[in-house]
Amino acid sequence: MKTFSITDVGMVRQVNQDYVYTTDNALGPLPNLFVVADGMGGHQAGDYASKYTVEVLQRELKQSDEEDVEKALVAAIKTANREIIKKASQDSHLKGMGTTVVAATIVNQMMYFANVGDSRLYLINQGITQLTKDHSLVEEMVRLGGIKPEEAKHHPDKNIITRAIGAKDSVEVDFYEHRLKKGDIILMCTDGLSNMVEDEELFHIVQGGRDIVEAAESLVETAKENGGTDNIGIILVEPFADEVSIC
């Protein structure tokens, strides 16, 4: 398996509130972990929320006796939600903070992943598919038939999310599983990438890179060339990169 992660403040923001984390060391029942979080709140609060959420996930998973991946990951995210709310209530500088989160683990050929908010997980192979669903106002409008999918991209309310870590006392976590195959590349990212670069272009950049390092750096540069109005957080994973084909 090969992984690469990168964040960039972008062209407009002063503070980077995106936080990315990867490890191929086991955390409790998970053999590895990949997390992208996009913090929100004041100058100090957003970057604290994203980083602290990842720290709670690490701690909770490490201590978990739960053998079921879904139960362990969802429980860790819900604990992070409670702790973010608690921290915000104790420190006025952190009031109103929150973060998105998308977290994934790969067990043999299966990928298990969960999300809250509008940070995304894509699968890239012959094409590109968004496997997570955005918890956003415009996504709800698309689902209900109020607007067309192509209108959502540039809708004035596209940044309003309907779920976040730290927003409510309890959080609903979406959990998925997907069987991976040879040639798959996983792209996890914040909306600082997905709002700046069309899906088709994401696909061509990732497939056109000499490796995932070059691909990730090209994704950042393209997002910045297209305006870079938000922080950019990216993880790329090649699950079967080390496997040699035997003819």
Backbone as CSV, one residue per row, in Angstrom:
resi,resn,N_x,N_y,N_z,CA_x,CA_y,CA_z,C_x,C_y,C_z
1,MET,0.842,-1.192,0.000,0.000,0.000,0.000,0.887,1.254,0.000
2,LYS,0.497,2.229,-0.802,1.195,3.519,-0.795,0.206,4.618,-0.430
3,THR,0.662,5.563,0.384,-0.199,6.686,0.766,0.588,7.985,0.706
4,PHE,-0.123,9.068,0.461,0.489,10.397,0.512,-0.580,11.399,0.940
5,SER,-0.207,12.305,1.833,-1.159,13.322,2.300,-0.518,14.695,2.224
6,ILE,-1.358,15.713,2.028,-0.862,17.076,1.891,-1.974,18.062,2.252
7,THR,-1.613,19.168,2.876,-2.563,20.262,3.070,-1.911,21.554,2.627
8,ASP,-2.743,22.519,2.266,-2.262,23.828,1.834,-3.278,24.879,2.264
9,VAL,-2.791,26.026,2.680,-3.681,27.088,3.167,-4.525,27.699,2.047
10,GLY,-4.092,27.512,0.778,-4.825,28.104,-0.345,-4.372,29.520,-0.617
11,MET,-5.164,30.250,-1.383,-4.774,31.594,-1.839,-5.441,32.727,-1.071
12,VAL,-6.425,32.421,-0.223,-7.238,33.471,0.404,-7.155,33.445,1.929
13,ARG,-7.252,32.263,2.518,-7.300,32.137,3.974,-5.943,32.414,4.624
14,GLN,-5.996,32.877,5.863,-4.767,33.145,6.628,-4.350,31.942,7.474
15,VAL,-5.336,31.119,7.868,-5.091,29.978,8.745,-5.533,28.697,8.049
16,ASN,-4.744,27.625,8.209,-5.121,26.340,7.631,-5.923,25.540,8.656
17,GLN,-7.220,25.382,8.397,-8.101,24.650,9.314,-8.336,23.208,8.867
18,ASP,-7.699,22.809,7.767,-7.780,21.422,7.323,-6.717,20.607,8.049
19,TYR,-7.056,19.350,8.367,-6.102,18.469,9.030,-6.213,17.085,8.402
20,VAL,-5.075,16.516,8.028,-5.065,15.173,7.432,-4.165,14.266,8.258
21,TYR,-4.526,12.983,8.296,-3.777,12.024,9.113,-3.784,10.661,8.432
22,THR,-2.610,10.031,8.374,-2.526,8.668,7.852,-1.586,7.844,8.728
23,THR,-1.934,6.596,8.920,-1.024,5.658,9.584,-1.286,4.255,9.066
24,ASP,-0.206,3.487,8.886,-0.391,2.074,8.531,-0.121,1.187,9.732
25,ASN,-0.094,1.804,10.915,-0.010,1.046,12.166,-1.420,0.770,12.687
26,ALA,-1.604,-0.379,13.301,-2.922,-0.759,13.799,-3.362,0.147,14.951
27,LEU,-4.643,0.489,14.936,-5.277,1.223,16.035,-6.480,0.391,16.476
28,GLY,-6.310,-0.370,17.548,-7.399,-1.255,17.973,-7.739,-2.247,16.873
29,PRO,-9.015,-2.332,16.479,-9.429,-3.296,15.459,-9.083,-2.862,14.028
30,LEU,-8.595,-1.632,13.863,-8.283,-1.113,12.532,-6.795,-1.311,12.224
31,PRO,-6.467,-1.934,11.078,-5.058,-2.155,10.731,-4.357,-0.892,10.228
32,ASN,-5.131,0.123,9.866,-4.597,1.392,9.361,-5.710,2.430,9.474
33,LEU,-5.367,3.687,9.276,-6.389,4.733,9.377,-6.001,5.941,8.533
34,PHE,-6.992,6.468,7.826,-6.816,7.672,6.998,-7.954,8.633,7.330
35,VAL,-7.620,9.861,7.685,-8.646,10.827,8.099,-8.395,12.193,7.468
36,VAL,-9.468,12.791,6.957,-9.458,14.181,6.498,-10.519,14.933,7.286
37,ALA,-10.131,16.088,7.847,-11.073,16.907,8.623,-10.942,18.366,8.208
38,ASP,-12.075,19.038,8.062,-12.131,20.438,7.638,-12.798,21.239,8.753
39,GLY,-11.972,21.943,9.525,-12.467,22.673,10.676,-13.187,23.950,10.329
40,MET,-14.078,24.358,11.222,-14.802,25.625,11.032,-14.907,26.322,12.376
41,GLY,-15.014,27.621,12.327,-15.082,28.410,13.559,-14.157,29.611,13.433
42,GLY,-13.906,30.267,14.525,-13.068,31.462,14.515,-11.616,31.157,14.211
43,HIS,-10.785,32.176,14.330,-9.369,32.097,13.980,-8.697,30.881,14.620
44,GLN,-8.974,30.629,15.872,-8.334,29.538,16.600,-9.161,28.259,16.574
45,ALA,-10.466,28.416,16.500,-11.366,27.290,16.756,-11.358,26.217,15.671
46,GLY,-11.358,26.615,14.403,-11.456,25.642,13.312,-10.276,24.711,13.229
47,ASP,-9.058,25.271,13.362,-7.887,24.400,13.273,-7.788,23.507,14.509
48,TYR,-8.238,23.999,15.646,-8.257,23.180,16.870,-9.244,22.022,16.706
49,ALA,-10.429,22.325,16.178,-11.488,21.312,16.053,-11.057,20.149,15.160
50,SER,-10.444,20.443,14.027,-10.053,19.374,13.097,-8.928,18.522,13.683
51,LYS,-7.931,19.177,14.277,-6.793,18.442,14.849,-7.222,17.618,16.059
52,TYR,-8.021,18.230,16.935,-8.429,17.536,18.158,-9.341,16.343,17.838
53,THR,-10.193,16.492,16.847,-11.062,15.383,16.430,-10.228,14.178,16.011
54,VAL,-9.185,14.413,15.232,-8.314,13.315,14.800,-7.593,12.696,16.004
55,GLU,-7.170,13.524,16.945,-6.502,13.010,18.149,-7.441,12.117,18.968
56,VAL,-8.702,12.517,19.067,-9.687,11.703,19.797,-9.908,10.371,19.073
57,LEU,-10.009,10.405,17.759,-10.187,9.163,16.990,-9.028,8.206,17.246
58,GLN,-7.805,8.720,17.186,-6.632,7.881,17.446,-6.716,7.247,18.835
59,ARG,-6.979,8.068,19.824,-7.020,7.594,21.213,-8.116,6.553,21.420
60,GLU,-9.322,6.856,20.935,-10.464,5.971,21.144,-10.285,4.629,20.432
61,LEU,-9.773,4.671,19.209,-9.577,3.430,18.463,-8.481,2.575,19.094
62,LYS,-7.431,3.240,19.548,-6.315,2.533,20.189,-6.791,1.779,21.440
63,GLN,-7.696,2.411,22.175,-8.187,1.832,23.431,-9.371,0.875,23.241
64,SER,-9.907,0.834,22.027,-11.145,0.090,21.788,-10.967,-1.429,21.915
65,ASP,-11.919,-2.048,22.608,-11.972,-3.510,22.688,-12.950,-4.077,21.655
66,GLU,-13.587,-3.186,20.926,-14.595,-3.573,19.938,-13.906,-4.252,18.741
67,GLU,-14.391,-5.413,18.353,-13.799,-6.126,17.215,-14.428,-5.708,15.885
68,ASP,-15.641,-5.184,15.947,-16.347,-4.773,14.734,-15.866,-3.392,14.294
69,VAL,-15.368,-3.295,13.062,-14.796,-2.051,12.550,-15.819,-0.923,12.539
70,GLU,-17.023,-1.218,12.064,-18.062,-0.180,12.000,-18.368,0.379,13.385
71,LYS,-18.605,-0.507,14.330,-18.951,-0.053,15.681,-17.819,0.762,16.302
72,ALA,-16.575,0.315,16.094,-15.423,1.012,16.671,-15.256,2.402,16.069
73,LEU,-15.351,2.494,14.741,-15.126,3.775,14.063,-16.252,4.764,14.358
74,VAL,-17.482,4.303,14.298,-18.625,5.183,14.565,-18.609,5.651,16.016
75,ALA,-18.292,4.756,16.941,-18.223,5.128,18.362,-17.145,6.188,18.595
76,ALA,-16.005,6.043,17.930,-14.902,7.008,18.083,-15.311,8.385,17.565
77,ILE,-16.014,8.423,16.435,-16.471,9.699,15.866,-17.495,10.356,16.795
78,LYS,-18.381,9.553,17.365,-19.387,10.108,18.280,-18.751,10.634,19.562
79,THR,-17.697,9.961,20.023,-16.964,10.463,21.195,-16.294,11.795,20.861
80,ALA,-15.718,11.893,19.672,-15.096,13.148,19.237,-16.117,14.279,19.226
81,ASN,-17.324,13.984,18.776,-18.384,14.990,18.761,-18.674,15.512,20.171
82,ARG,-18.811,14.583,21.115,-19.089,14.985,22.501,-17.939,15.811,23.078
83,GLU,-16.719,15.412,22.780,-15.566,16.107,23.348,-15.362,17.504,22.736
84,ILE,-15.659,17.648,21.451,-15.577,18.968,20.804,-16.604,19.912,21.435
85,ILE,-17.815,19.426,21.660,-18.854,20.239,22.297,-18.431,20.641,23.715
86,LYS,-17.862,19.694,24.447,-17.414,19.958,25.811,-16.302,21.011,25.832
87,LYS,-15.316,20.864,24.950,-14.205,21.825,24.879,-14.724,23.228,24.525
88,ALA,-15.668,23.285,23.597,-16.222,24.574,23.161,-16.963,25.273,24.299
89,SER,-17.584,24.483,25.166,-18.334,25.070,26.287,-17.402,25.568,27.390
90,GLN,-16.167,25.079,27.407,-15.217,25.438,28.462,-14.316,26.614,28.100
91,ASP,-14.231,26.924,26.807,-13.300,27.966,26.353,-14.016,28.880,25.364
92,SER,-14.145,30.149,25.698,-14.882,31.093,24.837,-14.232,31.250,23.461
93,HIS,-12.911,31.050,23.388,-12.225,31.146,22.089,-12.621,30.017,21.139
94,LEU,-13.115,28.935,21.714,-13.472,27.755,20.915,-14.971,27.634,20.676
95,LYS,-15.736,28.589,21.171,-17.198,28.534,21.052,-17.613,28.479,19.583
96,GLY,-18.538,27.573,19.282,-19.064,27.460,17.922,-18.179,26.679,16.962
97,MET,-17.109,26.070,17.468,-16.222,25.334,16.564,-16.859,24.019,16.124
98,GLY,-16.390,23.532,14.998,-16.861,22.250,14.486,-15.935,21.786,13.382
99,THR,-16.190,20.606,12.873,-15.362,20.084,11.786,-16.123,19.009,11.022
100,THR,-15.781,18.868,9.765,-16.220,17.697,9.012,-15.243,16.574,9.340
101,VAL,-15.590,15.362,8.985,-14.620,14.268,9.083,-14.985,13.188,8.072
102,VAL,-13.977,12.670,7.390,-14.129,11.450,6.602,-12.954,10.566,6.989
103,ALA,-13.274,9.335,7.431,-12.256,8.424,7.945,-12.411,7.063,7.275
104,ALA,-11.269,6.463,6.925,-11.303,5.184,6.213,-10.241,4.237,6.749
105,THR,-10.518,2.942,6.600,-9.531,1.910,6.903,-9.664,0.818,5.858
106,ILE,-8.544,0.162,5.555,-8.545,-0.902,4.549,-8.146,-2.205,5.223
107,VAL,-9.031,-3.198,5.127,-8.805,-4.519,5.720,-8.823,-5.532,4.580
108,ASN,-7.643,-6.033,4.222,-7.512,-6.922,3.067,-8.050,-6.215,1.819
109,GLN,-9.116,-6.725,1.224,-9.642,-6.085,0.006,-10.838,-5.176,0.284
110,MET,-11.206,-5.040,1.540,-12.370,-4.230,1.883,-11.953,-2.869,2.443
111,MET,-12.643,-1.836,1.996,-12.470,-0.505,2.564,-13.722,-0.163,3.359
112,TYR,-13.518,0.246,4.603,-14.606,0.688,5.473,-14.392,2.174,5.739
113,PHE,-15.443,2.960,5.596,-15.258,4.401,5.764,-16.525,5.061,6.285
114,ALA,-16.333,6.204,6.935,-17.435,6.937,7.558,-17.254,8.416,7.311
115,ASN,-18.356,9.156,7.268,-18.217,10.603,7.101,-19.325,11.379,7.794
116,VAL,-18.966,12.603,8.144,-19.893,13.607,8.663,-19.504,14.916,7.988
117,GLY,-20.443,15.533,7.275,-20.143,16.798,6.601,-19.950,16.637,5.110
118,ASP,-19.160,17.534,4.516,-19.028,17.517,3.056,-17.613,17.246,2.563
119,SER,-16.708,16.792,3.447,-15.436,16.280,2.947,-15.726,14.931,2.287
120,ARG,-14.966,14.600,1.256,-15.362,13.492,0.385,-14.340,12.359,0.303
121,LEU,-14.842,11.186,-0.089,-13.996,10.065,-0.480,-14.412,9.645,-1.880
122,TYR,-13.437,9.665,-2.791,-13.651,9.242,-4.170,-12.902,7.944,-4.442
123,LEU,-13.434,7.151,-5.372,-12.725,5.990,-5.894,-12.369,6.277,-7.343
124,ILE,-11.091,6.112,-7.663,-10.613,6.376,-9.022,-10.032,5.098,-9.602
125,ASN,-10.513,4.731,-10.804,-9.944,3.604,-11.535,-10.138,3.888,-13.022
126,GLN,-11.117,3.253,-13.639,-11.432,3.585,-15.038,-12.149,4.932,-15.140
127,GLY,-12.761,5.335,-14.050,-13.435,6.626,-13.947,-13.306,7.117,-12.520
128,ILE,-14.126,8.091,-12.166,-14.105,8.615,-10.795,-15.521,8.547,-10.215
129,THR,-15.642,8.055,-8.998,-16.932,7.930,-8.323,-16.826,8.489,-6.919
130,GLN,-17.733,9.384,-6.562,-17.793,9.863,-5.183,-18.561,8.829,-4.372
131,LEU,-17.896,8.220,-3.390,-18.531,7.158,-2.610,-19.244,7.681,-1.368
132,THR,-18.842,8.841,-0.859,-19.546,9.445,0.269,-20.652,10.357,-0.243
133,LYS,-21.613,10.650,0.630,-22.663,11.621,0.303,-22.417,12.881,1.134
134,ASP,-22.477,14.030,0.483,-22.299,15.296,1.197,-23.485,15.548,2.125
135,HIS,-23.197,15.947,3.341,-24.247,16.394,4.253,-24.316,17.912,4.152
136,SER,-24.945,18.358,3.074,-24.999,19.789,2.791,-26.392,20.182,2.325
137,LEU,-26.662,21.472,2.424,-27.973,21.993,2.028,-28.248,21.742,0.556
138,VAL,-27.258,21.997,-0.291,-27.494,21.823,-1.736,-27.663,20.345,-2.095
139,GLU,-26.975,19.449,-1.387,-27.142,18.014,-1.648,-28.565,17.582,-1.298
140,GLU,-29.106,18.137,-0.212,-30.503,17.869,0.160,-31.448,18.394,-0.919
141,MET,-31.134,19.572,-1.447,-31.967,20.164,-2.505,-31.935,19.316,-3.775
142,VAL,-30.756,18.770,-4.089,-30.633,17.877,-5.252,-31.450,16.612,-5.015
143,ARG,-31.307,16.044,-3.829,-31.997,14.791,-3.489,-33.513,14.944,-3.557
144,LEU,-34.007,16.123,-3.163,-35.447,16.384,-3.168,-35.951,16.906,-4.511
145,GLY,-35.032,17.066,-5.456,-35.421,17.503,-6.791,-35.568,19.005,-6.943
146,GLY,-35.129,19.766,-5.951,-35.241,21.228,-6.015,-34.292,21.868,-7.015
147,ILE,-33.096,21.291,-7.130,-32.123,21.769,-8.126,-31.468,20.572,-8.799
148,LYS,-30.862,20.815,-9.961,-30.169,19.746,-10.675,-28.746,19.617,-10.142
149,PRO,-28.138,18.416,-10.246,-26.783,18.211,-9.734,-25.774,19.223,-10.271
150,GLU,-25.903,19.585,-11.551,-24.946,20.536,-12.128,-25.108,21.956,-11.570
151,GLU,-26.302,22.242,-11.029,-26.530,23.556,-10.416,-25.930,23.643,-9.014
152,ALA,-25.743,22.483,-8.368,-25.260,22.451,-6.983,-23.848,23.002,-6.856
153,LYS,-23.029,22.753,-7.886,-21.607,23.115,-7.833,-21.401,24.605,-7.572
154,HIS,-22.241,25.434,-8.179,-22.044,26.891,-8.077,-23.186,27.583,-7.331
155,HIS,-23.940,26.800,-6.579,-25.045,27.372,-5.811,-24.499,28.255,-4.689
156,PRO,-25.122,29.432,-4.445,-24.606,30.339,-3.408,-24.580,29.747,-1.999
157,ASP,-25.395,28.717,-1.747,-25.445,28.099,-0.414,-24.643,26.802,-0.335
158,LYS,-23.735,26.586,-1.293,-23.045,25.293,-1.365,-22.170,24.994,-0.149
159,ASN,-21.786,26.028,0.604,-20.924,25.807,1.767,-21.689,25.549,3.068
160,ILE,-23.019,25.555,2.995,-23.811,25.301,4.210,-23.950,23.790,4.404
161,ILE,-23.380,23.285,5.506,-23.465,21.852,5.759,-24.542,21.556,6.801
162,THR,-25.117,20.376,6.679,-26.245,20.000,7.540,-25.823,19.084,8.689
163,ARG,-24.604,18.594,8.645,-24.059,17.793,9.746,-22.603,18.168,9.961
164,ALA,-22.166,18.218,11.212,-20.766,18.478,11.533,-20.456,17.942,12.920
165,ILE,-19.204,17.611,13.145,-18.745,17.277,14.490,-18.767,18.564,15.308
166,GLY,-19.472,18.548,16.439,-19.544,19.725,17.294,-20.780,20.580,17.114
167,ALA,-21.636,20.219,16.156,-22.818,21.048,15.877,-23.979,20.747,16.825
168,LYS,-24.179,19.476,17.150,-25.289,19.066,18.017,-24.792,18.047,19.037
169,ASP,-25.591,17.837,20.096,-25.206,16.905,21.152,-24.999,15.489,20.622
170,SER,-25.803,15.107,19.645,-25.610,13.793,19.025,-25.374,13.983,17.529
171,VAL,-24.568,13.111,16.947,-24.253,13.243,15.524,-24.588,11.940,14.803
172,GLU,-25.142,12.074,13.624,-25.444,10.910,12.788,-24.255,10.675,11.860
173,VAL,-23.726,9.470,11.904,-22.539,9.126,11.120,-22.927,8.172,10.003
174,ASP,-22.564,8.484,8.773,-22.799,7.563,7.658,-21.608,6.609,7.565
175,PHE,-21.903,5.323,7.427,-20.848,4.314,7.336,-21.032,3.510,6.057
176,TYR,-19.926,3.197,5.394,-19.971,2.482,4.117,-18.909,1.386,4.095
177,GLU,-19.097,0.443,3.173,-18.025,-0.500,2.877,-17.975,-0.729,1.371
178,HIS,-16.764,-0.972,0.879,-16.591,-1.120,-0.560,-15.459,-2.105,-0.831
179,ARG,-15.692,-3.052,-1.714,-14.642,-4.012,-2.076,-13.715,-3.375,-3.114
180,LEU,-12.449,-3.375,-2.804,-11.457,-2.758,-3.683,-10.913,-3.768,-4.681
181,LYS,-10.405,-3.234,-5.796,-9.769,-4.111,-6.782,-8.478,-3.469,-7.286
182,LYS,-7.679,-4.273,-7.949,-6.382,-3.831,-8.467,-6.554,-2.575,-9.325
183,GLY,-5.691,-1.606,-9.130,-5.743,-0.380,-9.920,-6.530,0.740,-9.273
184,ASP,-7.255,0.432,-8.189,-8.027,1.472,-7.496,-7.096,2.472,-6.816
185,ILE,-7.480,3.727,-6.876,-6.826,4.782,-6.100,-7.921,5.498,-5.311
186,ILE,-7.664,5.716,-4.024,-8.638,6.400,-3.164,-8.194,7.840,-2.989
187,LEU,-9.115,8.767,-3.226,-8.875,10.191,-3.002,-9.827,10.669,-1.914
188,MET,-9.252,11.169,-0.825,-10.040,11.787,0.246,-9.673,13.262,0.270
189,CYS,-10.662,14.147,0.394,-10.334,15.569,0.310,-11.389,16.449,0.977
190,THR,-10.975,17.666,1.292,-11.893,18.685,1.782,-12.511,19.419,0.593
191,ASP,-13.504,20.258,0.886,-14.180,20.963,-0.209,-13.295,22.050,-0.830
192,GLY,-12.163,22.348,-0.192,-11.210,23.275,-0.806,-10.619,22.731,-2.086
193,LEU,-10.676,21.400,-2.253,-10.303,20.782,-3.533,-11.537,20.567,-4.397
194,SER,-12.556,19.893,-3.846,-13.705,19.493,-4.670,-14.517,20.671,-5.193
195,ASN,-14.490,21.826,-4.490,-15.187,23.010,-4.995,-14.398,23.740,-6.077
196,MET,-13.095,23.496,-6.116,-12.224,24.225,-7.041,-11.903,23.449,-8.312
197,VAL,-12.037,22.115,-8.246,-11.647,21.272,-9.373,-12.780,20.294,-9.685
198,GLU,-13.229,20.288,-10.926,-14.308,19.391,-11.343,-13.863,17.927,-11.211
199,ASP,-14.830,17.042,-10.963,-14.520,15.626,-10.774,-13.720,15.047,-11.940
200,GLU,-14.114,15.395,-13.158,-13.430,14.856,-14.346,-11.961,15.268,-14.367
201,GLU,-11.699,16.496,-13.929,-10.318,16.970,-13.883,-9.546,16.288,-12.759
202,LEU,-10.213,16.037,-11.614,-9.580,15.279,-10.532,-9.086,13.937,-11.060
203,PHE,-9.950,13.278,-11.825,-9.625,11.968,-12.394,-8.383,12.045,-13.289
204,HIS,-8.371,13.008,-14.196,-7.257,13.115,-15.155,-5.941,13.468,-14.462
205,ILE,-6.013,14.313,-13.446,-4.786,14.696,-12.718,-4.214,13.496,-11.969
206,VAL,-5.089,12.756,-11.275,-4.612,11.601,-10.506,-4.052,10.522,-11.432
207,GLN,-4.760,10.246,-12.516,-4.298,9.206,-13.439,-3.075,9.660,-14.241
208,GLY,-2.905,10.966,-14.380,-1.796,11.488,-15.183,-0.505,11.672,-14.410
209,GLY,-0.567,11.551,-13.089,0.636,11.732,-12.280,1.576,10.542,-12.390
210,ARG,2.886,10.800,-12.289,3.851,9.696,-12.311,3.662,8.798,-11.088
211,ASP,3.269,9.424,-9.986,2.958,8.686,-8.762,1.966,9.530,-7.959
212,ILE,1.542,9.021,-6.798,0.516,9.747,-6.049,1.053,11.030,-5.411
213,VAL,2.374,11.094,-5.221,2.970,12.333,-4.696,2.814,13.459,-5.720
214,GLU,3.226,13.179,-6.945,3.089,14.181,-8.009,1.617,14.520,-8.250
215,ALA,0.747,13.499,-8.193,-0.683,13.720,-8.417,-1.269,14.647,-7.352
216,ALA,-0.925,14.403,-6.085,-1.452,15.233,-4.991,-0.964,16.674,-5.107
217,GLU,0.316,16.840,-5.423,0.864,18.193,-5.572,0.210,18.921,-6.737
218,SER,-0.087,18.197,-7.818,-0.775,18.789,-8.971,-2.210,19.179,-8.623
219,LEU,-2.867,18.365,-7.808,-4.226,18.692,-7.370,-4.236,20.002,-6.581
220,VAL,-3.275,20.160,-5.674,-3.172,21.398,-4.884,-2.941,22.593,-5.795
221,GLU,-1.997,22.465,-6.718,-1.679,23.580,-7.613,-2.869,23.959,-8.482
222,THR,-3.616,22.955,-8.948,-4.786,23.233,-9.789,-5.868,23.953,-8.992
223,ALA,-6.102,23.505,-7.766,-7.090,24.174,-6.906,-6.699,25.634,-6.678
224,LYS,-5.413,25.890,-6.490,-4.935,27.262,-6.263,-5.027,28.105,-7.540
225,GLU,-4.708,27.489,-8.666,-4.825,28.199,-9.958,-6.278,28.569,-10.243
226,ASN,-7.212,27.739,-9.774,-8.640,27.989,-9.997,-9.252,28.931,-8.957
227,GLY,-8.421,29.494,-8.101,-8.902,30.468,-7.122,-8.427,30.209,-5.707
228,GLY,-8.322,28.931,-5.338,-7.830,28.555,-4.018,-8.512,29.299,-2.889
229,THR,-9.842,29.389,-2.944,-10.581,30.212,-1.979,-10.686,29.593,-0.584
230,ASP,-10.264,28.339,-0.439,-10.356,27.663,0.861,-9.081,26.854,1.070
231,ASN,-8.908,26.361,2.291,-7.806,25.437,2.559,-8.024,24.156,1.755
232,ILE,-6.939,23.464,1.476,-6.992,22.237,0.677,-6.372,21.103,1.490
233,GLY,-7.122,20.022,1.663,-6.620,18.844,2.366,-6.843,17.610,1.524
234,ILE,-5.790,16.806,1.335,-5.852,15.667,0.413,-5.122,14.457,0.996
235,ILE,-5.731,13.290,0.827,-5.036,12.010,1.031,-5.254,11.163,-0.217
236,LEU,-4.188,10.578,-0.740,-4.276,9.605,-1.827,-3.747,8.267,-1.327
237,VAL,-4.469,7.194,-1.645,-4.082,5.850,-1.218,-4.128,4.913,-2.431
238,GLU,-3.053,4.163,-2.624,-3.017,3.080,-3.601,-2.983,1.760,-2.827
239,PRO,-4.123,1.114,-2.647,-4.177,-0.065,-1.767,-3.295,-1.229,-2.220
240,PHE,-3.168,-1.428,-3.527,-2.444,-2.602,-4.028,-1.156,-2.225,-4.752
241,ALA,-0.593,-1.084,-4.409,0.583,-0.559,-5.109,1.788,-1.488,-5.025
242,ASP,1.917,-2.228,-3.925,3.106,-3.057,-3.711,2.968,-4.454,-4.281
243,GLU,1.779,-4.785,-4.775,1.574,-6.152,-5.263,2.127,-6.316,-6.659
244,VAL,2.860,-7.385,-6.870,3.467,-7.673,-8.169,2.604,-8.704,-8.900
245,SER,2.315,-8.402,-10.173,1.526,-9.337,-10.970,2.408,-10.508,-11.405
246,ILE,1.886,-11.724,-11.276,2.620,-12.912,-11.713,1.926,-13.471,-12.947
247,CYS,2.670,-13.500,-14.051,2.086,-13.977,-15.307,2.140,-15.494,-15.371
